[in-house]
Structure formats: structure tokens, C-alpha cells
């Protein structure tokens, strides 16, 4: 596993090893950040279900001003810390070691506005994925021009519209898909 582009391009990241994780593939990560392009510059990026931290680290490498990593599993939290320490970027990050729902509540109370929120729960947790999307839809965490990106199995069907968020793009690559949500114009 490696950082694809930007400041830390080609730097190796520690992989999950024996941890039961499914990290986002290098190819899908590259596709994601090619789509986001220059919009990542000076952004606040939230990486929910961060796993190895590869997505948030890629955002930092490509110019995000800050990344917030949310991960509840202690072994994965250690792995994220090790990856961040190896790149010496601790000053630009926050690591919240709790579940996504609790972390979103903490962040909402701080009145943060995220430019990008990436969520990648295990593919078999459709209910949890939907619950987090509904929480994001009800919260004020998504900046006016912000994007919520959901990685999921191509077999999973996500709603096209919530009260405030609407699907703006769907990318499929192999058995993985990325759904991009924006605030609806007529929300």
C-alpha cells in the first residue's frame, strides 16, 4: 500500500496485515482523487471508518489543510498513528478513536464544516451505512459546497435523495463503487 500522489506520493504505508480490513484499493483511491482534483486544496477532510488512514493521508498529500480520522478498532487506530508518524504529519490531523455515530456528534457540536466526508464501513453493513448517511443529512457538518463520498459494493443500492443530500455521481470500478452526495439545491 502506498500514497498515490501529491507531497507524499510513492511513500509506503503500513498495511493491515492480519487485521480484518478491506482497504480501498490503490486504483480506486487514484480514481477518487482524480475526480476531486484541485478541490482538495485547503479542505477539511473527514475519513470515517479510516482503517489504515490511507484515504485521509492521500487527501493531506494532495493539499488538504486538515484531516480528521475516525476509527474505533484499537489495532487500526495504532496502524493509523504509525502511518501518520512515518510521514511526520501529526500537526495536520486529528484522530478520534470512537465509532462513526459518536464522532459525528462530537464534530457537529464543534460546528465544523467539512469539505469532504468519506465513509467506508464494511460492505456487509448496509443498515449502518444508511444510518450514517441519514445522520450526515440531518447534521450541519457538510459545507455548502461539500461532498459526502461513500465507498460500497456495486451490489448495494443507496438512495438517490435524502432530505438535504442528493446523489450527484456514481462511479463503479470492479466490485467497488463510489457514490458522491451534495447538498440538494432545493433542500
C-alpha positions as CSV (number, residue, x, y, z in Angstrom):
1,X,0.0,0.0,0.0
2,X,1.3,3.4,-0.9
3,X,0.4,7.1,-1.2
4,X,-0.6,7.6,-4.9
5,X,0.1,11.3,-5.5
6,X,1.0,14.7,-4.1
7,X,3.5,15.6,-1.4
8,X,3.9,12.1,-0.1
9,X,3.5,10.3,-3.5
10,X,5.0,6.8,-3.6
11,X,5.6,6.7,0.1
12,X,4.7,3.3,1.6
13,X,2.0,2.9,4.2
14,X,1.7,0.1,6.7
15,X,-0.9,-2.4,5.5
16,X,-3.4,-4.1,7.8
17,X,-1.6,-7.4,7.9
18,X,-3.7,-9.8,9.8
19,X,-6.4,-7.2,10.7
20,X,-9.7,-8.0,9.2
21,X,-9.9,-4.9,6.9
22,X,-10.6,-4.2,3.3
23,X,-8.6,-1.1,2.5
24,X,-9.6,0.9,-0.5
25,X,-7.5,-0.2,-3.5
26,X,-4.8,2.0,-4.8
27,X,-6.6,2.1,-8.1
28,X,-9.9,3.3,-6.6
29,X,-8.1,5.8,-4.4
30,X,-6.4,7.2,-7.5
31,X,-9.8,7.4,-9.3
32,X,-11.3,9.2,-6.3
33,X,-8.6,11.8,-6.1
34,X,-8.6,12.4,-9.8
35,X,-12.3,13.2,-9.6
36,X,-11.8,15.5,-6.6
37,X,-8.8,17.2,-8.3
38,X,-7.9,20.7,-7.1
39,X,-11.0,21.0,-4.9
40,X,-9.0,19.1,-2.3
41,X,-6.6,22.1,-1.8
42,X,-7.1,23.7,1.7
43,X,-10.0,21.5,2.5
44,X,-11.2,19.9,5.7
45,X,-11.4,16.1,5.0
46,X,-13.1,13.7,7.4
47,X,-12.2,10.0,6.9
48,X,-14.9,7.8,8.7
49,X,-14.1,4.2,9.2
50,X,-10.5,5.2,8.5
51,X,-8.9,1.7,8.7
52,X,-5.3,2.3,7.7
53,X,-5.8,6.0,7.2
54,X,-4.9,5.8,3.5
55,X,-7.8,7.9,2.3
56,X,-7.2,10.8,4.7
57,X,-3.4,10.6,4.2
58,X,-3.9,10.8,0.4
59,X,-6.1,13.9,1.0
60,X,-3.3,15.5,3.1
61,X,-0.7,14.6,0.5
62,X,-2.8,16.3,-2.2
63,X,-3.2,19.6,-0.3
64,X,-6.0,19.2,2.3
65,X,-5.3,21.6,5.2
66,X,-6.6,19.1,7.8
67,X,-7.8,15.5,8.0
68,X,-9.9,14.0,10.8
69,X,-9.6,10.3,11.1
70,X,-12.4,8.3,12.8
71,X,-11.7,4.7,13.7
72,X,-13.0,2.6,16.6
73,X,-10.8,-0.5,16.5
74,X,-7.7,-0.2,18.7
75,X,-5.4,-2.1,16.3
76,X,-6.5,0.1,13.4
77,X,-6.0,3.2,15.5
78,X,-2.4,2.1,16.2
79,X,-1.9,1.5,12.5
80,X,-3.2,4.9,11.6
81,X,-0.9,6.5,14.2
82,X,2.1,4.6,12.8
83,X,1.3,5.7,9.2
84,X,0.9,9.3,10.3
85,X,4.1,9.3,12.3
86,X,6.1,7.8,9.4
87,X,5.0,10.8,7.3
88,X,5.5,13.3,10.1
89,X,2.1,15.0,9.6
90,X,0.6,14.8,13.1
91,X,0.1,18.6,13.2
92,X,-2.4,18.5,10.4
93,X,-4.5,15.7,11.7
94,X,-6.9,14.7,14.4
95,X,-7.6,11.0,15.3
96,X,-10.9,10.2,17.0
97,X,-10.9,6.7,18.4
98,X,-14.6,6.0,18.6
99,X,-17.5,4.9,16.4
100,X,-18.7,7.0,13.5
101,X,-22.0,8.0,15.0
102,X,-20.4,9.3,18.2
103,X,-17.7,11.0,16.3
104,X,-20.2,12.8,14.1
105,X,-22.0,14.1,17.2
106,X,-18.7,15.4,18.6
107,X,-17.8,17.1,15.4
108,X,-21.3,18.6,14.9
109,X,-21.1,20.2,18.4
110,X,-17.9,21.8,17.4
111,X,-19.8,23.4,14.4
112,X,-17.2,22.2,11.9
113,X,-18.0,22.4,8.2
114,X,-16.3,19.6,6.2
115,X,-15.5,20.0,2.6
116,X,-15.3,16.2,2.2
117,X,-16.6,13.4,4.3
118,X,-15.5,9.9,3.2
119,X,-17.2,6.8,4.7
120,X,-16.3,3.2,4.0
121,X,-18.0,0.9,6.5
122,X,-17.7,-2.8,5.9
123,X,-19.6,-3.7,2.8
124,X,-22.0,-6.0,4.7
125,X,-23.2,-3.2,7.0
126,X,-25.9,-1.7,4.7
127,X,-28.0,-0.5,7.6
128,X,-25.1,1.2,9.3
129,X,-24.1,2.9,6.1
130,X,-27.6,4.2,5.6
131,X,-27.8,5.4,9.3
132,X,-24.6,7.4,8.9
133,X,-25.8,9.0,5.7
134,X,-29.1,9.9,7.5
135,X,-27.1,11.5,10.3
136,X,-25.0,13.5,7.9
137,X,-28.2,14.5,6.1
138,X,-29.6,15.9,9.4
139,X,-26.4,17.5,10.6
140,X,-24.8,20.7,9.6
141,X,-21.3,19.1,9.1
142,X,-21.4,19.3,5.3
143,X,-20.1,22.6,3.9
144,X,-22.4,24.3,1.4
145,X,-20.2,23.0,-1.5
146,X,-19.2,19.9,0.4
147,X,-19.2,16.3,-0.8
148,X,-20.1,13.1,1.1
149,X,-18.4,10.2,-0.6
150,X,-19.5,6.6,0.2
151,X,-17.5,3.5,-0.8
152,X,-19.7,0.4,-1.1
153,X,-20.2,-2.8,-3.1
154,X,-21.6,-2.3,-6.6
155,X,-24.4,-4.6,-5.4
156,X,-25.5,-2.2,-2.7
157,X,-28.3,0.2,-3.5
158,X,-28.1,3.7,-1.9
159,X,-30.9,6.2,-2.0
160,X,-30.7,8.9,-4.7
161,X,-32.0,11.5,-2.3
162,X,-32.4,12.3,1.4
163,X,-33.9,15.5,2.8
164,X,-30.8,17.6,2.2
165,X,-28.3,15.3,0.4
166,X,-28.7,14.1,-3.2
167,X,-26.7,11.7,-5.2
168,X,-24.7,13.6,-7.8
169,X,-22.4,10.9,-9.2
170,X,-21.8,7.2,-9.1
171,X,-18.5,5.6,-10.1
172,X,-18.1,1.8,-10.4
173,X,-14.8,0.0,-10.5
174,X,-14.7,-3.7,-10.3
175,X,-16.8,-4.8,-7.3
176,X,-16.5,-1.4,-5.6
177,X,-18.5,1.8,-6.2
178,X,-18.2,5.4,-5.0
179,X,-21.4,7.4,-4.5
180,X,-21.0,11.2,-4.3
181,X,-23.6,13.2,-2.4
182,X,-24.0,17.0,-2.4
183,X,-26.5,19.3,-0.6
184,X,-29.6,19.5,-2.8
185,X,-30.3,22.8,-4.4
186,X,-33.9,22.8,-3.3
187,X,-33.2,21.4,0.2
